[in-house]
Amino acid sequence: MTVAEYLEWEERQELRHEYIDGVIIKVTDDTLVDSDITINRNMTVNRILATG
């Protein structure tokens, strides 16, 4: 599967996946939660730095 084929396929999926070195890997719920935590942490740090 090419990257273009993967991107087209991924748009039709209910669950998220990653495409790494030609291999499709399902993104687990834990990964999504980890991403939310990282985003929230980064936003908090940016807010603190901006208000200095």
Biotite code that builds the C-alpha atoms (Angstrom):
import biotite.structure as struc

atoms = struc.array([
    struc.Atom([0.000, 0.000, 0.000], chain_id="A", res_id=1, res_name="MET", atom_name="CA", element="C"),
    struc.Atom([1.365, 3.412, -0.902], chain_id="A", res_id=2, res_name="THR", atom_name="CA", element="C"),
    struc.Atom([1.153, 6.430, 1.377], chain_id="A", res_id=3, res_name="VAL", atom_name="CA", element="C"),
    struc.Atom([-1.510, 7.944, -0.888], chain_id="A", res_id=4, res_name="ALA", atom_name="CA", element="C"),
    struc.Atom([-3.561, 4.726, -0.755], chain_id="A", res_id=5, res_name="GLU", atom_name="CA", element="C"),
    struc.Atom([-3.211, 4.627, 3.026], chain_id="A", res_id=6, res_name="TYR", atom_name="CA", element="C"),
    struc.Atom([-4.384, 8.230, 3.431], chain_id="A", res_id=7, res_name="LEU", atom_name="CA", element="C"),
    struc.Atom([-7.391, 7.542, 1.227], chain_id="A", res_id=8, res_name="GLU", atom_name="CA", element="C"),
    struc.Atom([-8.163, 4.323, 3.156], chain_id="A", res_id=9, res_name="TRP", atom_name="CA", element="C"),
    struc.Atom([-7.688, 5.976, 6.568], chain_id="A", res_id=10, res_name="GLU", atom_name="CA", element="C"),
    struc.Atom([-10.332, 8.614, 5.791], chain_id="A", res_id=11, res_name="GLU", atom_name="CA", element="C"),
    struc.Atom([-12.951, 5.842, 5.582], chain_id="A", res_id=12, res_name="ARG", atom_name="CA", element="C"),
    struc.Atom([-12.019, 4.137, 8.860], chain_id="A", res_id=13, res_name="GLN", atom_name="CA", element="C"),
    struc.Atom([-13.866, 4.513, 12.154], chain_id="A", res_id=14, res_name="GLU", atom_name="CA", element="C"),
    struc.Atom([-10.708, 3.943, 14.188], chain_id="A", res_id=15, res_name="LEU", atom_name="CA", element="C"),
    struc.Atom([-7.412, 5.765, 13.738], chain_id="A", res_id=16, res_name="ARG", atom_name="CA", element="C"),
    struc.Atom([-4.302, 4.093, 12.398], chain_id="A", res_id=17, res_name="HIS", atom_name="CA", element="C"),
    struc.Atom([-0.673, 4.971, 11.781], chain_id="A", res_id=18, res_name="GLU", atom_name="CA", element="C"),
    struc.Atom([1.324, 4.079, 8.695], chain_id="A", res_id=19, res_name="TYR", atom_name="CA", element="C"),
    struc.Atom([4.929, 3.315, 9.632], chain_id="A", res_id=20, res_name="ILE", atom_name="CA", element="C"),
    struc.Atom([7.415, 1.889, 7.135], chain_id="A", res_id=21, res_name="ASP", atom_name="CA", element="C"),
    struc.Atom([4.596, 0.430, 5.051], chain_id="A", res_id=22, res_name="GLY", atom_name="CA", element="C"),
    struc.Atom([2.864, -1.169, 8.039], chain_id="A", res_id=23, res_name="VAL", atom_name="CA", element="C"),
    struc.Atom([-0.586, -0.097, 9.244], chain_id="A", res_id=24, res_name="ILE", atom_name="CA", element="C"),
    struc.Atom([-0.894, 0.038, 13.025], chain_id="A", res_id=25, res_name="ILE", atom_name="CA", element="C"),
    struc.Atom([-4.121, 0.679, 14.921], chain_id="A", res_id=26, res_name="LYS", atom_name="CA", element="C"),
    struc.Atom([-3.870, 3.640, 17.292], chain_id="A", res_id=27, res_name="VAL", atom_name="CA", element="C"),
    struc.Atom([-4.997, 2.445, 20.692], chain_id="A", res_id=28, res_name="THR", atom_name="CA", element="C"),
    struc.Atom([-7.198, 4.446, 23.018], chain_id="A", res_id=29, res_name="ASP", atom_name="CA", element="C"),
    struc.Atom([-4.189, 4.780, 25.344], chain_id="A", res_id=30, res_name="ASP", atom_name="CA", element="C"),
    struc.Atom([-2.269, 6.517, 22.580], chain_id="A", res_id=31, res_name="THR", atom_name="CA", element="C"),
    struc.Atom([-5.129, 8.981, 22.077], chain_id="A", res_id=32, res_name="LEU", atom_name="CA", element="C"),
    struc.Atom([-5.264, 9.692, 25.814], chain_id="A", res_id=33, res_name="VAL", atom_name="CA", element="C"),
    struc.Atom([-1.491, 10.170, 25.882], chain_id="A", res_id=34, res_name="ASP", atom_name="CA", element="C"),
    struc.Atom([-1.815, 12.648, 23.018], chain_id="A", res_id=35, res_name="SER", atom_name="CA", element="C"),
    struc.Atom([-4.492, 14.595, 24.894], chain_id="A", res_id=36, res_name="ASP", atom_name="CA", element="C"),
    struc.Atom([-2.287, 14.733, 27.975], chain_id="A", res_id=37, res_name="ILE", atom_name="CA", element="C"),
    struc.Atom([0.684, 15.949, 25.954], chain_id="A", res_id=38, res_name="THR", atom_name="CA", element="C"),
    struc.Atom([-1.380, 18.627, 24.203], chain_id="A", res_id=39, res_name="ILE", atom_name="CA", element="C"),
    struc.Atom([-2.853, 19.842, 27.496], chain_id="A", res_id=40, res_name="ASN", atom_name="CA", element="C"),
    struc.Atom([0.580, 19.943, 29.117], chain_id="A", res_id=41, res_name="ARG", atom_name="CA", element="C"),
    struc.Atom([2.052, 21.915, 26.210], chain_id="A", res_id=42, res_name="ASN", atom_name="CA", element="C"),
    struc.Atom([-0.824, 24.385, 26.216], chain_id="A", res_id=43, res_name="MET", atom_name="CA", element="C"),
    struc.Atom([-0.399, 24.940, 29.967], chain_id="A", res_id=44, res_name="THR", atom_name="CA", element="C"),
    struc.Atom([3.363, 25.515, 29.652], chain_id="A", res_id=45, res_name="VAL", atom_name="CA", element="C"),
    struc.Atom([2.812, 27.918, 26.737], chain_id="A", res_id=46, res_name="ASN", atom_name="CA", element="C"),
    struc.Atom([0.194, 29.837, 28.739], chain_id="A", res_id=47, res_name="ARG", atom_name="CA", element="C"),
    struc.Atom([2.527, 30.109, 31.738], chain_id="A", res_id=48, res_name="ILE", atom_name="CA", element="C"),
    struc.Atom([5.421, 31.279, 29.590], chain_id="A", res_id=49, res_name="LEU", atom_name="CA", element="C"),
    struc.Atom([3.251, 33.806, 27.746], chain_id="A", res_id=50, res_name="ALA", atom_name="CA", element="C"),
    struc.Atom([2.027, 35.404, 30.979], chain_id="A", res_id=51, res_name="THR", atom_name="CA", element="C"),
    struc.Atom([5.517, 35.202, 32.477], chain_id="A", res_id=52, res_name="GLY", atom_name="CA", element="C"),
])
